[in-house]
Amino acid sequence: MKTLDWIVLTLVIIGAINWGLVGFFQFDLIAALFGGMGAWLSRALYALVGIAGLYALSIYGRLSDDRVVEEDMI
């Protein structure tokens, strides 16, 4: 797995945990840590998590490519 994939996975997990906290407890951890939803650092992290989620969509394509290669080897 590439370094970028690990970074993206970490950001997606952070986003998922944050959304879980919002859904279950109405608590936004990112906003609490970085000064509210309007703070530039919070907004930057939200944007990075969003971009990471979009990049993570490419994993589906790579998984299907890996499956084709494995089937060809059999």
Backbone as CSV, one residue per row, in Angstrom:
resi,resn,N_x,N_y,N_z,CA_x,CA_y,CA_z,C_x,C_y,C_z
1,MET,0.851,-1.182,0.000,0.000,0.000,0.000,0.891,1.238,0.000
2,LYS,0.541,2.192,-0.826,1.326,3.413,-0.924,1.123,4.302,0.298
3,THR,2.077,5.200,0.512,2.000,6.136,1.633,0.738,6.986,1.541
4,LEU,0.412,7.436,0.338,-0.792,8.246,0.158,-2.036,7.458,0.567
5,ASP,-2.074,6.181,0.254,-3.218,5.350,0.645,-3.352,5.286,2.164
6,TRP,-2.238,5.182,2.868,-2.278,5.137,4.339,-2.782,6.460,4.909
7,ILE,-2.334,7.563,4.332,-2.790,8.885,4.788,-4.285,9.025,4.549
8,VAL,-4.725,8.638,3.355,-6.146,8.725,3.013,-6.965,7.840,3.945
9,LEU,-6.515,6.620,4.188,-7.230,5.722,5.087,-7.359,6.327,6.480
10,THR,-6.288,6.932,6.968,-6.310,7.570,8.285,-7.323,8.715,8.326
11,LEU,-7.323,9.548,7.296,-8.272,10.669,7.245,-9.715,10.189,7.152
12,VAL,-9.944,9.138,6.375,-11.302,8.602,6.255,-11.769,8.036,7.589
13,ILE,-10.883,7.367,8.311,-11.237,6.833,9.632,-11.538,7.969,10.608
14,ILE,-10.732,9.030,10.575,-10.991,10.198,11.428,-12.374,10.767,11.112
15,GLY,-12.684,10.893,9.832,-13.997,11.401,9.438,-15.130,10.492,9.897
16,ALA,-14.929,9.193,9.777,-15.971,8.247,10.197,-16.194,8.304,11.704
17,ILE,-15.127,8.388,12.462,-15.256,8.498,13.923,-15.975,9.797,14.284
18,ASN,-15.600,10.885,13.624,-16.246,12.168,13.908,-17.737,12.109,13.596
19,TRP,-18.107,11.539,12.442,-19.524,11.424,12.096,-20.260,10.505,13.064
20,GLY,-19.597,9.457,13.532,-20.211,8.597,14.533,-20.504,9.349,15.818
21,LEU,-19.556,10.170,16.241,-19.762,10.980,17.446,-20.894,11.984,17.254
22,VAL,-20.956,12.577,16.067,-22.038,13.521,15.778,-23.376,12.790,15.795
23,GLY,-23.431,11.625,15.183,-24.685,10.885,15.100,-25.168,10.353,16.439
24,PHE,-24.261,9.830,17.239,-24.657,9.219,18.505,-24.783,10.216,19.656
25,PHE,-23.877,11.201,19.688,-23.804,12.072,20.859,-23.955,13.557,20.545
26,GLN,-24.185,13.917,19.281,-24.249,15.313,18.846,-23.007,16.082,19.294
27,PHE,-21.850,15.429,19.150,-20.582,16.036,19.550,-19.634,16.002,18.362
28,ASP,-19.200,17.165,17.922,-18.277,17.280,16.795,-16.862,17.425,17.354
29,LEU,-16.106,16.351,17.327,-14.762,16.327,17.901,-13.821,17.285,17.184
30,ILE,-13.904,17.337,15.867,-13.029,18.230,15.098,-13.273,19.679,15.501
31,ALA,-14.534,20.068,15.576,-14.864,21.439,15.973,-14.407,21.718,17.395
32,ALA,-14.571,20.735,18.277,-14.163,20.927,19.672,-12.651,21.084,19.795
33,LEU,-11.904,20.342,19.008,-10.439,20.399,19.104,-9.835,21.628,18.430
34,PHE,-10.465,22.070,17.343,-9.828,23.103,16.533,-10.582,24.421,16.478
35,GLY,-11.476,24.680,17.429,-12.049,26.011,17.560,-13.363,26.261,16.866
36,GLY,-14.196,25.270,16.756,-15.513,25.468,16.149,-15.513,25.157,14.669
37,MET,-16.727,25.029,14.123,-16.846,24.659,12.711,-16.377,25.767,11.777
38,GLY,-16.398,27.001,12.237,-16.002,28.110,11.381,-14.514,28.401,11.377
39,ALA,-13.765,27.797,12.283,-12.328,28.046,12.353,-11.648,27.496,11.099
40,TRP,-10.646,28.201,10.621,-10.004,27.805,9.373,-9.353,26.432,9.489
41,LEU,-8.833,26.091,10.651,-8.187,24.785,10.807,-9.223,23.658,10.750
42,SER,-10.370,23.872,11.364,-11.453,22.883,11.293,-11.920,22.714,9.856
43,ARG,-12.134,23.822,9.193,-12.599,23.762,7.800,-11.582,23.090,6.908
44,ALA,-10.307,23.339,7.156,-9.254,22.685,6.364,-9.272,21.173,6.587
45,LEU,-9.447,20.754,7.838,-9.488,19.318,8.133,-10.731,18.681,7.526
46,TYR,-11.889,19.356,7.609,-13.096,18.840,6.962,-12.860,18.668,5.455
47,ALA,-12.211,19.657,4.845,-11.938,19.587,3.413,-10.997,18.433,3.086
48,LEU,-9.958,18.245,3.902,-9.033,17.139,3.674,-9.728,15.785,3.803
49,VAL,-10.601,15.661,4.789,-11.343,14.410,4.964,-12.248,14.177,3.752
50,GLY,-12.885,15.228,3.258,-13.730,15.098,2.071,-12.951,14.681,0.840
51,ILE,-11.806,15.302,0.635,-10.954,14.940,-0.503,-10.451,13.507,-0.352
52,ALA,-10.099,13.120,0.881,-9.649,11.753,1.132,-10.759,10.758,0.816
53,GLY,-11.999,11.110,1.147,-13.118,10.233,0.826,-13.290,10.052,-0.672
54,LEU,-13.131,11.143,-1.416,-13.214,11.038,-2.874,-12.085,10.194,-3.429
55,TYR,-10.879,10.384,-2.912,-9.743,9.576,-3.359,-9.959,8.101,-3.015
56,ALA,-10.578,7.836,-1.865,-10.808,6.456,-1.436,-11.717,5.708,-2.410
57,LEU,-12.529,6.437,-3.165,-13.350,5.784,-4.182,-12.501,5.046,-5.208
58,SER,-11.289,5.521,-5.447,-10.406,4.866,-6.416,-9.973,3.480,-5.935
59,ILE,-10.108,3.220,-4.659,-9.744,1.898,-4.131,-10.628,0.824,-4.763
60,TYR,-11.899,1.142,-5.007,-12.777,0.168,-5.655,-12.222,-0.257,-7.008
61,GLY,-11.744,0.692,-7.774,-11.165,0.365,-9.076,-9.922,-0.481,-8.958
62,ARG,-9.091,-0.163,-7.977,-7.868,-0.953,-7.786,-8.174,-2.343,-7.263
63,LEU,-9.210,-2.471,-6.442,-9.589,-3.799,-5.949,-10.070,-4.683,-7.088
64,SER,-10.871,-4.127,-7.988,-11.348,-4.932,-9.111,-10.199,-5.267,-10.059
65,ASP,-9.220,-4.365,-10.208,-8.038,-4.663,-11.019,-7.235,-5.795,-10.405
66,ASP,-7.078,-5.785,-9.085,-6.352,-6.850,-8.395,-7.069,-8.177,-8.567
67,ARG,-8.385,-8.163,-8.520,-9.167,-9.392,-8.662,-8.980,-9.974,-10.055
68,VAL,-8.922,-9.122,-11.087,-8.717,-9.587,-12.453,-7.350,-10.229,-12.577
69,VAL,-6.340,-9.618,-11.989,-4.991,-10.160,-12.055,-4.924,-11.522,-11.347
70,GLU,-5.573,-11.625,-10.181,-5.574,-12.898,-9.451,-6.286,-13.978,-10.245
71,GLU,-7.398,-13.634,-10.914,-8.129,-14.622,-11.709,-7.309,-15.077,-12.909
72,ASP,-6.522,-14.179,-13.496,-5.675,-14.536,-14.622,-4.567,-15.493,-14.210
73,MET,-4.145,-15.399,-12.941,-3.057,-16.240,-12.464,-3.530,-17.665,-12.182
74,ILE,-4.823,-17.837,-11.994,-5.356,-19.158,-11.636,-5.538,-20.024,-12.860
